[in-house]
C-alpha cells in the first residue's frame, strides 16, 4: 500500500473492505492497520469500521476500528457525508416554517 503499489485506490479499498468483512481477526486487524497508511477511504469502509468498533467481539478490533475512524481519510468521508445535512435546530426551524405555510 505504498507509492510503488501498482493497484488503483479503488482496488486497494476493495481489498481492505473484503478483509474487514472476513472472519479472521488477524486479517481484520491487518486491514485496519493498512488504512493508517492511506489518506483516503470510502463510505463502505467507514460503515464497516463503525460496525466493528461497536459490535466486534474482539476488544483489539474494536479499539483499532475506533482509532481508524479518526484517521484523515475516514474523517474526510464523514465530512463529505454530512456536507449536505442541516444542523438539527435549523432543520427543526425550517420544518416549523413549512408547517405554518401549509396552514395558510
C-alpha positions as CSV (number, residue, x, y, z in Angstrom):
1,X,0.0,0.0,0.0
2,X,2.9,2.4,-0.7
3,X,3.6,4.6,-3.6
4,X,5.1,1.8,-5.7
5,X,1.9,-0.2,-5.4
6,X,0.6,-0.6,-9.0
7,X,-3.0,-1.1,-7.8
8,X,-5.6,1.7,-8.1
9,X,-7.0,3.3,-4.9
10,X,-10.3,1.5,-5.7
11,X,-8.6,-1.9,-5.9
12,X,-6.8,-1.2,-2.6
13,X,-10.0,-0.1,-0.9
14,X,-11.9,-3.1,-2.2
15,X,-9.3,-5.5,-0.8
16,X,-9.4,-3.7,2.6
17,X,-13.2,-3.8,2.6
18,X,-13.2,-7.5,1.8
19,X,-10.7,-8.2,4.6
20,X,-12.7,-6.1,7.1
21,X,-15.8,-8.3,6.4
22,X,-13.9,-11.5,7.0
23,X,-14.0,-13.9,9.9
24,X,-10.2,-13.9,10.6
25,X,-9.3,-11.4,13.4
26,X,-5.7,-11.2,12.2
27,X,-6.8,-10.2,8.7
28,X,-9.2,-7.7,10.0
29,X,-6.5,-6.1,12.2
30,X,-4.1,-6.0,9.2
31,X,-6.8,-4.4,7.1
32,X,-7.4,-1.7,9.7
33,X,-3.7,-1.2,10.1
34,X,-3.3,-0.7,6.3
35,X,-5.8,2.1,6.5
36,X,-3.3,4.1,8.6
37,X,-1.0,4.4,5.5
38,X,-3.8,5.8,3.3
39,X,-5.1,9.4,3.2
40,X,-8.3,8.2,1.6
41,X,-11.2,5.8,2.4
42,X,-14.8,5.1,1.4
43,X,-18.2,5.2,2.8
44,X,-18.4,1.4,2.8
45,X,-15.2,1.1,4.8
46,X,-16.3,3.8,7.2
47,X,-19.6,1.9,7.8
48,X,-17.7,-1.4,8.3
49,X,-15.3,0.3,10.8
50,X,-18.3,1.7,12.7
51,X,-19.8,-1.7,12.9
52,X,-16.6,-3.3,14.1
53,X,-16.0,-0.6,16.6
54,X,-19.4,-1.3,18.2
55,X,-20.1,-5.0,17.6
56,X,-16.8,-6.9,17.3
57,X,-16.3,-9.5,20.0
58,X,-12.5,-8.8,19.9
59,X,-11.6,-5.8,22.0
60,X,-8.4,-5.1,20.0
61,X,-10.5,-4.9,16.8
62,X,-13.0,-2.5,18.5
63,X,-10.2,-0.3,19.7
64,X,-8.3,-0.3,16.3
65,X,-11.5,0.3,14.4
66,X,-12.4,3.3,16.6
67,X,-8.9,4.7,16.1
68,X,-9.2,4.2,12.3
69,X,-12.5,6.1,12.3
70,X,-10.5,9.2,13.4
71,X,-8.0,8.9,10.5
72,X,-7.7,11.6,7.9
73,X,-9.3,9.6,5.2
74,X,-12.3,8.5,7.3
75,X,-12.9,12.0,8.7
76,X,-13.0,13.3,5.1
77,X,-15.6,10.6,4.2
78,X,-17.7,11.6,7.2
79,X,-17.4,15.3,6.3
80,X,-18.5,14.6,2.7
81,X,-21.5,12.6,4.0
82,X,-22.5,15.4,6.4
83,X,-21.9,18.2,3.9
84,X,-25.4,18.4,2.7
85,X,-27.1,18.0,6.0
86,X,-28.5,20.8,8.1
87,X,-28.0,21.1,11.8
88,X,-30.9,19.8,13.8
89,X,-32.0,23.2,15.2
90,X,-32.0,24.8,11.7
91,X,-33.9,21.8,10.2
92,X,-36.5,22.0,13.0
93,X,-37.0,25.7,12.4
94,X,-37.4,25.2,8.6
95,X,-39.9,22.4,9.2
96,X,-41.9,24.5,11.5
97,X,-42.0,27.3,8.9
98,X,-43.1,24.9,6.2
99,X,-45.9,23.6,8.5
100,X,-47.1,27.2,9.1
101,X,-47.2,27.8,5.4
102,X,-49.3,24.7,4.8
103,X,-51.9,26.0,7.3
104,X,-52.3,29.3,5.4
